[in-house]
Amino acid sequence: MSEVNGENRLGDAEEVKKGRLEADADIYQNRETLTPSENIKKLAPKDRWYYFKDYYLKALIVVACFLLVTIYVFYTLAKNKEDEELFVGYVDCLYDTLAADTILEEFAEHIDMRYTNDDFAADSFFSTWTDNQWLTDYVDRGQLDVLILDEQMYKAYAARNVFLDLSEYINVEEYSDYIVYAPNYEGKDTPTAFQCDSIKIYSTQTGEEVPAYIAVLQKSSQIERGVEYLKFATTFEYEYETEETSEKK
């Protein structure tokens, strides 16, 4: 009798166990799968804030700071360029900085503007990786207005079609003694520079004086002023210091 009762109890236990397993399986199969956003919605407001702070707040602060810095940099560049009246770049050559500043100062007076080093600037760029990056960036963004360079560098930049077609801004016949032509993107010879004897530049290799070419960049934000500077600088008479004038001093 006890043996039969034992078998019955064992059978009941197996049935209970089987029933529980089936119930668990049914719950698993019919469970509601929630998305992360749905899980967050079920949280209390206070818990949502803690969740946001732990997982998102720091990342958002970093992104916001990056955006603010980026906006500030672009604003500063744009503002500086807006305030700047003319930026002249001397490319891969040596030059008399006093003469360059004097010509800019006289040019400012010529157009009835107050000269400051911030508004009228001249700078040099050499054949280094860093300078090439800066120069390319300035040219592409319209930060440079005028380039002064030797014949070799002039031809290299003219091949990139970065110079202004001067025929749209000057009387070509009037300046025929100075004008230099280069093929445009259609292969047509276009007046894009003046050969400027009044500005002296020197080879970085030999130190010897070489012909200076002066050109206005297409993307300049000061095109008309750049053209006016080109005409002014080409005819400006600057007394460069020589051994003879140096001895007199």
Buried (B, 14 or more C-beta within 10 A) or exposed (E): EEEEEEEEEEEEEEEEEEEEEEEEEEEEEEEEEEEEEEEBEEEEEEEEEEBEEEEEEEEEEEEEEEEEEEEEEEEEEEEEBEEBBBBBBBBBBBBBEEBBBBBBBBBBEBEEBEBEEEBBBBBBBBEEEEBBEBBEEBBEEBBBBBBBBBBEBBEEBBEEBBBBBBEEBBEEEEBEEBBBBBEBEEEEEBBBBBBBEBBBBBBBEEEEEBBBBBBBBBBBBBBEBBBBBBBBBBEBEBEEEEEEEEEEE
